[in-house]
């Protein structure tokens, strides 16, 4: 019997904001590496998740949601998502089955026609619809694009995710194992820690505040007693937002720190001392230099 050849490749996850891209990534990897929130535009950078079996390795790129642009940060996010499609062996076009076909999906389908990459349509959140609604929904999407495969799933519950992975493996070429088998992301720990802090703020704030924040790790080191010391700065655009993030007598900031520390401890497996600071950078989302300093690059 011939030995099974190892297959590997890169797969982009694309779709409108808030369709469950990060939830799917975390479900596949089995650990939180991409932040989740019910706010649109949660993911700003390509998150690389690595899924390895005995016979294959898939490197997932969880792209920012493609959306109507309202700032230079929005331009960056859309460019990142669309450029990713040129780098991969296959693309997962994730849609929210509970919302049905909308203008945003049509726009993305048009972008997908510009590349030769095989596209798998993934109907997510099937747990939120009646079974008889699924076939008509599939027929509606089938008219948008010549999809390589169509797979209904629930990323939240994990339903049919293994089937999706099996279908994906068919599109991987023979190739090397890019990352060690136990590595689940290629992002530095600082990046993931900053994202976990940002996730807590997204959960606890509303209106304009979520889109006005960025988080950077200024210092991260292991102390002599084994505790990991992390100093993080939360940037906002206005003084009023700074007040909201800090909260009455510092209560909001304290709660953000408490929740983020728990997730970071789970990620690193070490005791954490987390120090949070809040600074104002006026209108940072429209300033090229500031965006660059915070890690957003136009050619990403």
Phi and psi in degrees as a GROMACS rama.xvg file:
@    title "Ramachandran Plot"
@    xaxis  label "Phi"
@    yaxis  label "Psi"
@TYPE xy
-67.3688  142.165  UNK-2
-69.3577  136.341  UNK-3
-70.6222  126.921  UNK-4
-75.0368  144.221  UNK-5
-76.9237  135.4  UNK-6
-117.885  146.487  UNK-7
-153.718  159.071  UNK-8
174.186  175.141  UNK-9
-107.654  138.676  UNK-10
-131.783  125.618  UNK-11
-91.473  140.855  UNK-12
-107.087  114.8  UNK-13
-121.397  160.109  UNK-14
160.123  170.864  UNK-15
-62.5486  162.47  UNK-16
-59.341  146.13  UNK-17
67.4475  31.4029  UNK-18
-99.588  -3.45588  UNK-19
107.726  22.1947  UNK-20
-62.8654  -47.4296  UNK-21
-67.607  -35.8492  UNK-22
-61.9233  -42.3921  UNK-23
-63.5011  -46.0431  UNK-24
-55.5797  -49.9528  UNK-25
-65.0968  -35.7499  UNK-26
-64.2146  -44.7646  UNK-27
-66.2241  -45.7651  UNK-28
-74.0879  -29.2783  UNK-29
85.5469  12.3193  UNK-30
-156.452  151.032  UNK-31
-75.8017  111.972  UNK-32
-122.333  -17.7692  UNK-33
-117.095  134.663  UNK-34
-77.0783  149.852  UNK-35
-122.355  140.686  UNK-36
-161.759  156.597  UNK-37
-85.9237  3.42205  UNK-38
-85.6041  138.728  UNK-39
-64.481  162.198  UNK-40
60.8201  33.4323  UNK-41
-67.5007  -46.4207  UNK-42
-86.63  124.617  UNK-43
-110.211  -25.8096  UNK-44
-117.265  161.486  UNK-45
-68.6417  122.571  UNK-46
-98.9128  123.339  UNK-47
-96.0604  114.153  UNK-48
-110.022  139.069  UNK-49
-115.3  121.767  UNK-50
-115.976  119.074  UNK-51
-123.975  133.136  UNK-52
-120.596  -175.296  UNK-53
-65.9068  -24.5641  UNK-54
-115.071  -8.92296  UNK-55
-156.601  162.919  UNK-56
-139.669  124.046  UNK-57
-111.237  125.941  UNK-58
-102.72  112.173  UNK-59
-90.1849  136.942  UNK-60
-112.725  107.302  UNK-61
-88.649  102.533  UNK-62
-85.1283  160.428  UNK-63
-59.7622  146.199  UNK-64
-63.2298  134.757  UNK-65
-78.568  128.213  UNK-66
-151.476  171.579  UNK-67
-67.8648  125.151  UNK-68
-78.2195  135.502  UNK-69
-128.447  -2.12068  UNK-70
-160.346  172.497  UNK-71
-63.7615  -32.067  UNK-72
-63.035  -39.5508  UNK-73
-61.8376  -40.5655  UNK-74
-58.7531  -47.5688  UNK-75
-57.4471  -45.7908  UNK-76
-64.6183  -43.8849  UNK-77
-65.6617  -43.3977  UNK-78
-61.6005  -40.3151  UNK-79
-60.0631  -47.2501  UNK-80
-63.0597  -45.7028  UNK-81
-73.4854  -36.8825  UNK-82
-65.6577  -30.9302  UNK-83
-58.5991  -34.105  UNK-84
-61.4424  -22.3778  UNK-85
-82.5801  -9.75793  UNK-86
-103.45  -1.39809  UNK-87
-119.298  163.264  UNK-88
-81.5355  -29.8339  UNK-89
-154.923  161.772  UNK-90
-128.754  140.189  UNK-91
-101.319  118.746  UNK-92
-96.6785  102.487  UNK-93
-90.4729  129.339  UNK-94
-126.852  158.492  UNK-95
-93.3752  104.558  UNK-96
-62.5074  -26.8438  UNK-97
-75.5862  -17.7736  UNK-98
-98.2411  -21.1846  UNK-99
78.9949  -179.644  UNK-100
-72.9634  126.282  UNK-101
-131.411  177.293  UNK-102
-60.2356  -35.8603  UNK-103
-63.0368  -39.9374  UNK-104
-65.553  -39.4866  UNK-105
-62.5529  -41.0043  UNK-106
-61.2088  -46.1322  UNK-107
-65.4712  -41.1158  UNK-108
-58.6198  -37.0799  UNK-109
-65.1278  -39.6259  UNK-110
-65.1745  -37.7041  UNK-111
-65.4152  -26.3378  UNK-112
-68.464  -17.2378  UNK-113
-80.9706  -8.45817  UNK-114
-121.398  156.348  UNK-115
-92.2394  1.46256  UNK-116
-61.9971  134.076  UNK-117
-60.6257  134.255  UNK-118
-116.912  125.781  UNK-119
-101.789  123.062  UNK-120
-81.3495  124.089  UNK-121
-116.159  111.626  UNK-122
-89.0221  103.912  UNK-123
-91.3258  163.666  UNK-124
66.005  35.8244  UNK-125
-67.8146  -15.7269  UNK-126
-68.3271  -13.3436  UNK-127
-99.576  2.30744  UNK-128
-124.949  160.869  UNK-129
-73.8214  141.819  UNK-130
-54.6465  -36.7915  UNK-131
-71.0554  -13.05  UNK-132
-82.5566  -11.8241  UNK-133
-70.5143  -47.3312  UNK-134
-61.665  -47.5976  UNK-135
-58.3563  -36.2033  UNK-136
-64.836  -45.114  UNK-137
-59.7991  -42.7128  UNK-138
-61.2482  -39.072  UNK-139
-63.1881  -41.8337  UNK-140
-74.2444  -31.9837  UNK-141
-58.6744  -26.8028  UNK-142
-75.6455  -17.534  UNK-143
-79.1145  -30.8137  UNK-144
-162.314  154.491  UNK-145
-86.5691  83.1268  UNK-146
-73.2677  140.731  UNK-147
-68.6407  -38.1725  UNK-148
-148.692  158.876  UNK-149
-131.023  119.471  UNK-150
-130.631  117.862  UNK-151
-83.8323  137.028  UNK-152
-144.188  169.179  UNK-153
-124.506  103.866  UNK-154
-63.1077  -35.8952  UNK-155
-64.0099  -44.6988  UNK-156
-90.3898  -14.2347  UNK-157
84.794  5.1924  UNK-158
-65.5451  126.504  UNK-159
68.2675  8.47987  UNK-160
-67.1234  -36.6325  UNK-161
-63.5706  -37.4706  UNK-162
-61.988  -42.0371  UNK-163
-59.6583  -43.8286  UNK-164
-64.6178  -37.8868  UNK-165
-64.3563  -42.1007  UNK-166
-64.758  -40.5714  UNK-167
-61.5168  -39.805  UNK-168
-58.7419  -26.2155  UNK-169
-64.738  -23.2619  UNK-170
-99.3886  3.13179  UNK-171
-87.9407  135.431  UNK-172
-80.0274  166.021  UNK-173
-63.0573  137.971  UNK-174
-171.445  178.67  UNK-175
-79.6327  166.979  UNK-176
-86.7642  106.962  UNK-177
-69.0732  -33.8475  UNK-178
-128.304  154.203  UNK-179
-56.2826  150.606  UNK-180
-59.2761  -28.9606  UNK-181
-93.3788  5.04898  UNK-182
-91.0774  128.759  UNK-183
-108.965  -9.89935  UNK-184
-154.761  153.366  UNK-185
-100.304  4.15255  UNK-186
-78.9377  142.663  UNK-187
-62.049  152.56  UNK-188
-57.0217  -33.0902  UNK-189
-59.4733  -41.1034  UNK-190
-62.7465  -48.3994  UNK-191
-64.3559  -39.3878  UNK-192
-62.4486  -42.7096  UNK-193
-61.4236  -41.4245  UNK-194
-64.8335  -36.5351  UNK-195
-67.5933  -35.9881  UNK-196
-64.3991  -43.7875  UNK-197
-64.1493  -36.6049  UNK-198
-58.6693  -42.9537  UNK-199
-63.8974  -38.0911  UNK-200
-67.5325  -39.5914  UNK-201
-59.1967  -39.6662  UNK-202
-69.0883  -31.1776  UNK-203
-102.774  -2.47313  UNK-204
-122.408  170.946  UNK-205
-145.12  -179.822  UNK-206
56.4392  -127.582  UNK-207
-81.5593  -12.7936  UNK-208
-63.4201  -45.4448  UNK-209
-54.6273  -40.8309  UNK-210
-79.8392  -8.80415  UNK-211
-99.008  7.6455  UNK-212
-112.313  146.938  UNK-213
-138.125  149.843  UNK-214
-127.742  132.048  UNK-215
-126.841  148.9  UNK-216
-94.7693  115.774  UNK-217
-83.8089  -32.9835  UNK-218
-151.371  137.351  UNK-219
-149.313  118.106  UNK-220
-152.607  156.813  UNK-221
-94.8588  122.861  UNK-222
-76.7915  169.655  UNK-223
-60.7911  -31.3264  UNK-224
-83.7015  4.75004  UNK-225
92.9138  -9.72212  UNK-226
-71.2637  138.116  UNK-227
-91.6244  117.455  UNK-228
-91.0035  127.072  UNK-229
-128.869  127.98  UNK-230
-113.512  118.665  UNK-231
-119.912  142.12  UNK-232
-111.872  129.028  UNK-233
-100.662  116.975  UNK-234
-95.9685  134.968  UNK-235
-127.109  170.94  UNK-236
-94.9097  -22.876  UNK-237
-137.264  155.454  UNK-238
-60.1867  -36.4418  UNK-239
-63.1337  -35.2948  UNK-240
-69.7506  -35.1697  UNK-241
-59.238  -42.1095  UNK-242
-62.459  -39.3209  UNK-243
-65.3231  -44.9409  UNK-244
-64.1702  -40.9275  UNK-245
-71.3333  -42.4247  UNK-246
79.2075  173.755  UNK-247
-65.8163  122.202  UNK-248
53.0417  32.28  UNK-249
76.0648  12.6195  UNK-250
-64.8578  -42.038  UNK-251
-64.5262  -48.6676  UNK-252
-60.9946  -39.3978  UNK-253
-62.2086  -41.7891  UNK-254
-69.781  -38.9034  UNK-255
-58.3683  -46.5387  UNK-256
-62.5308  -41.6839  UNK-257
-62.5943  -47.8931  UNK-258
-68.8569  -41.4112  UNK-259
-65.0287  -39.1533  UNK-260
-60.2884  -39.3772  UNK-261
-61.6145  -46.8242  UNK-262
-65.0262  -40.8995  UNK-263
-67.469  -37.3696  UNK-264
-62.8986  -39.9639  UNK-265
-63.5  -38.76  UNK-266
-68.4508  -46.6986  UNK-267
-92.3355  -18.8068  UNK-268
67.8658  25.5814  UNK-269
-134.561  160.583  UNK-270
-69.7849  139.133  UNK-271
-118.952  136.207  UNK-272
-112.801  111.123  UNK-273
-111.513  122.68  UNK-274
-112.536  126.805  UNK-275
-114.965  137.631  UNK-276
-125.587  148.746  UNK-277
-120.174  125.215  UNK-278
-128.611  151.234  UNK-279
-98.9383  125.173  UNK-280
-123.579  99.7772  UNK-281
-58.8878  129.586  UNK-282
52.2314  39.5126  UNK-283
-62.3988  -26.4549  UNK-284
-68.4624  -16.0242  UNK-285
-112.36  10.8749  UNK-286
-110.379  112.605  UNK-287
-53.2605  -45.6764  UNK-288
-63.7058  -43.7819  UNK-289
-66.3324  -42.0817  UNK-290
-58.3157  -41.5302  UNK-291
-63.3018  -44.2695  UNK-292
-62.0122  -30.8981  UNK-293
-89.3619  3.57672  UNK-294
97.5904  8.70196  UNK-295
-96.6641  119.55  UNK-296
-119.168  131.635  UNK-297
-56.4237  -34.967  UNK-298
-93.2544  13.7258  UNK-299
